[in-house]
Structures are given as C-alpha cells and as structure tokens.
Amino acid sequence: MIVTELLRLLQAEHDGTAGRADHLRGQIGQLTTALAEAEARLAELGATSTSTCPPTSPRPTSPAHAWGDPSAKDSFAPA
C-alpha cells in the first residue's frame, strides 16, 4: 500500500511538471515571435534613420582637420 501511494504521488508530480514544461514551451514560442518582430522593426527603423538623416557635416580629410586646425594642409587632397 505504501508503494502504491508513492507511485501515485510520483505520477501526479510528473504530470504537473510535464504540464509546466508545455506551458513554458508555449511562452518561449510567443517570446521568440515577439523578439523576431521587434528585431525586424529595429532594422526598419535603422534603415529609415540612415536614409533620412544623412550626416550634417563633412568628414575631416586629415587628422589635423579633425582637431580643428584651419591652417593644416589637406594631405589627402591632390596637389
């Protein structure tokens, strides 16, 4: 009789754990879908931002220009 009760308790715990695992698998599926949608939206926003907001100032052509030295000769420009 004690063995029968132990087997019944183990089966009940197994069933509960299996149900919990199924529930978690469902949540993982939903979260995976939501993550994919969010990543796709971020990619769209990044592409839109890049195409609609070009840089407002030209890139420096030499390190001296990057530091704001107006007397620096542009070493990358043709002579």
C-alpha positions as CSV (number, residue, x, y, z in Angstrom):
1,M,0.0,0.0,0.0
2,I,2.8,2.4,0.7
3,V,4.4,1.7,-2.7
4,T,1.1,2.3,-4.5
5,E,0.8,5.7,-2.8
6,L,4.3,6.6,-3.6
7,L,3.8,5.7,-7.3
8,R,0.6,7.8,-7.4
9,L,2.4,10.8,-5.9
10,L,5.3,10.4,-8.4
11,Q,2.8,10.2,-11.3
12,A,1.0,13.3,-10.1
13,E,4.3,15.2,-9.8
14,H,5.3,14.0,-13.2
15,D,2.0,15.2,-14.8
16,G,2.3,18.6,-13.1
17,T,5.9,19.0,-14.3
18,A,5.0,18.0,-17.8
19,G,2.2,20.5,-17.9
20,R,4.5,23.2,-16.6
21,A,7.1,22.3,-19.3
22,D,4.4,22.5,-22.0
23,H,3.3,25.9,-20.7
24,L,6.9,27.2,-20.8
25,R,7.4,25.9,-24.3
26,G,4.4,27.9,-25.4
27,Q,5.7,31.0,-23.7
28,I,9.1,30.5,-25.4
29,G,7.3,30.3,-28.8
30,Q,5.4,33.5,-28.1
31,L,8.5,35.3,-26.9
32,T,10.6,34.1,-29.9
33,T,8.0,35.5,-32.3
34,A,7.8,38.8,-30.4
35,L,11.6,39.1,-30.4
36,A,11.8,38.5,-34.2
37,E,9.1,41.1,-34.8
38,A,10.9,43.6,-32.5
39,E,14.3,43.0,-34.2
40,A,12.7,43.4,-37.7
41,R,11.2,46.7,-36.6
42,L,14.6,47.9,-35.2
43,A,16.1,47.0,-38.6
44,E,13.4,49.0,-40.4
45,L,14.0,52.0,-38.1
46,G,17.7,51.8,-38.5
47,A,17.4,51.8,-42.3
48,T,14.9,54.7,-42.2
49,S,17.1,56.7,-39.9
50,T,20.2,56.1,-42.1
51,S,18.4,57.1,-45.3
52,T,16.5,60.1,-43.9
53,C,19.2,61.6,-41.7
54,P,22.5,61.9,-43.6
55,P,25.4,63.3,-41.7
56,T,25.2,67.1,-41.4
57,S,28.9,67.9,-41.5
58,P,31.6,66.7,-43.9
59,R,34.1,64.2,-42.5
60,P,37.5,65.5,-41.8
61,T,40.0,64.7,-44.5
62,S,43.1,64.5,-42.2
63,P,43.8,64.2,-38.5
64,A,44.7,67.9,-38.3
65,H,41.3,68.8,-39.7
66,A,39.7,66.5,-37.2
67,W,41.3,68.6,-34.4
68,G,40.1,71.8,-36.0
69,D,43.4,73.2,-37.2
70,P,42.4,75.5,-40.0
71,S,46.0,76.0,-41.1
72,A,46.5,72.3,-41.7
73,K,47.1,71.3,-45.3
74,D,44.8,68.6,-46.5
75,S,47.3,65.8,-47.0
76,F,44.7,63.6,-48.7
77,A,43.8,66.1,-51.4
78,P,45.5,66.1,-54.8
79,A,48.4,68.5,-55.0
